[in-house]
Amino acid sequence: MVKVIQILISESRIKRLMELNYGQLTPKLMLEILADHNKYQNSICRHVDETKLLP
């Protein structure tokens, strides 16, 4: 269930970012949107940030 909620949050953020950039979307900008880390663990891109791992 948590995974479904995270997907819905990500989908909503992708749509919002696309709407904010309507008419200006390029492949490069779409890659930037898909790499968005805002509000990690509910961010679009959720890979592990290796720079923040404990030693």
C-alpha positions in Angstrom: 0.0 0.0 0.0 2.8 2.4 0.8 4.4 1.8 -2.6 1.1 2.7 -4.3 0.9 6.0 -2.3 4.5 6.8 -3.3 3.8 6.1 -7.0 0.7 8.4 -6.8 2.7 11.2 -5.2 5.4 10.8 -7.8 2.9 10.8 -10.7 1.3 13.9 -9.3 4.6 15.7 -9.0 5.6 14.7 -12.6 2.3 16.1 -13.9 2.8 19.3 -11.9 6.3 19.9 -13.2 5.3 19.2 -16.7 2.4 21.6 -16.4 4.7 24.3 -15.0 7.0 23.8 -18.0 4.2 23.6 -20.6 5.5 24.7 -24.0 9.1 24.4 -22.9 9.5 20.6 -22.4 12.5 19.1 -24.1 14.1 15.7 -23.7 16.7 17.2 -21.5 14.1 18.9 -19.2 12.1 15.6 -19.0 15.3 13.8 -17.8 15.7 16.6 -15.2 12.1 16.1 -14.0 12.6 12.3 -13.8 15.8 12.9 -11.8 13.9 15.1 -9.2 15.0 14.4 -5.6 12.7 16.9 -3.9 11.1 15.5 -0.7 13.1 12.2 -0.8 11.4 9.3 0.0 8.4 10.7 -1.8 10.5 12.1 -4.6 10.3 11.0 -8.3 13.8 9.6 -8.2 14.3 7.4 -5.2 17.7 5.7 -5.7 20.1 5.6 -2.8 22.2 8.7 -2.5 25.6 7.2 -1.9 27.0 10.5 -0.8 24.8 10.4 2.3 25.6 6.9 3.4 27.1 6.4 6.8 30.7 5.2 6.9 
